[in-house]
């Protein structure tokens, strides 16, 4: 199985962890730990899913959806719901 390039994961780690830290007030290492142990991160790490096409805000939304509902697939970015 191919692996996601480390530079790509590092970019998302920094961006999404910063968003988690800023919104929820977690310490940097705690925010990073919460992100890298999530299903969202597992999906991001799977190159066959091509999650690198999403902006960090989209990945953050998936992580937040996972945190709230238990499933990152409930994110608006994946469901494709249109705003009215």
C-alpha positions as CSV (number, residue, x, y, z in Angstrom):
1,X,0.0,0.0,0.0
2,X,1.3,3.5,-0.8
3,X,1.7,6.0,1.9
4,X,0.6,9.6,2.1
5,X,3.7,11.8,1.8
6,X,5.0,13.0,5.2
7,X,5.0,16.6,4.1
8,X,1.3,16.5,3.3
9,X,0.4,15.0,6.6
10,X,2.7,17.5,8.4
11,X,0.9,20.4,6.7
12,X,-2.6,19.1,7.8
13,X,-1.3,18.3,11.3
14,X,-0.2,21.9,11.8
15,X,-3.3,23.5,10.2
16,X,-6.0,21.3,11.7
17,X,-4.3,21.2,15.1
18,X,-4.1,25.0,15.1
19,X,-7.9,25.2,14.4
20,X,-8.7,22.7,17.2
21,X,-6.4,24.6,19.6
22,X,-8.0,27.9,18.7
23,X,-11.6,26.9,18.8
24,X,-11.5,24.5,21.8
25,X,-8.6,25.9,23.8
26,X,-6.7,22.7,24.0
27,X,-2.9,22.6,24.5
28,X,-1.0,22.1,21.3
29,X,0.0,18.5,22.1
30,X,-3.5,17.6,23.3
31,X,-5.0,19.0,20.1
32,X,-2.5,17.1,18.0
33,X,-3.2,13.9,19.9
34,X,-6.9,14.3,19.4
35,X,-6.4,14.8,15.7
36,X,-4.0,12.0,14.9
37,X,-6.0,9.4,16.9
38,X,-9.2,10.2,15.0
39,X,-10.9,8.4,12.2
40,X,-10.7,11.6,10.2
41,X,-6.9,11.3,10.4
42,X,-7.0,7.7,9.4
43,X,-9.0,8.7,6.3
44,X,-6.6,11.5,5.6
45,X,-3.7,9.1,5.8
46,X,-5.2,6.7,3.2
47,X,-3.9,7.9,-0.2
48,X,-6.7,6.0,-2.0
49,X,-9.3,8.4,-0.5
50,X,-7.5,11.4,-2.0
51,X,-8.4,13.6,1.1
52,X,-5.5,15.9,0.2
53,X,-8.0,17.5,-2.2
54,X,-9.8,19.1,0.8
55,X,-8.7,22.4,2.4
56,X,-7.7,22.2,6.0
57,X,-11.0,23.7,7.0
58,X,-12.8,20.8,5.4
59,X,-10.7,18.3,7.3
60,X,-11.3,20.3,10.5
61,X,-15.1,20.1,9.7
62,X,-14.8,16.3,9.3
63,X,-12.9,16.0,12.6
64,X,-15.5,18.2,14.4
65,X,-18.4,16.2,12.9
66,X,-16.7,13.0,14.1
67,X,-16.3,14.6,17.6
68,X,-20.0,15.6,17.7
69,X,-21.7,12.7,15.9
70,X,-19.1,9.9,16.0
71,X,-18.7,9.8,12.3
72,X,-16.6,12.1,10.1
73,X,-18.8,11.2,7.1
74,X,-21.5,13.5,8.6
75,X,-19.5,16.5,7.6
76,X,-21.1,18.8,5.1
77,X,-18.0,18.5,3.0
78,X,-18.7,14.9,2.4
79,X,-22.5,14.9,2.4
80,X,-22.6,17.6,-0.2
81,X,-25.6,19.3,1.3
82,X,-26.2,22.7,-0.2
83,X,-26.8,25.7,2.0
84,X,-30.1,27.5,1.5
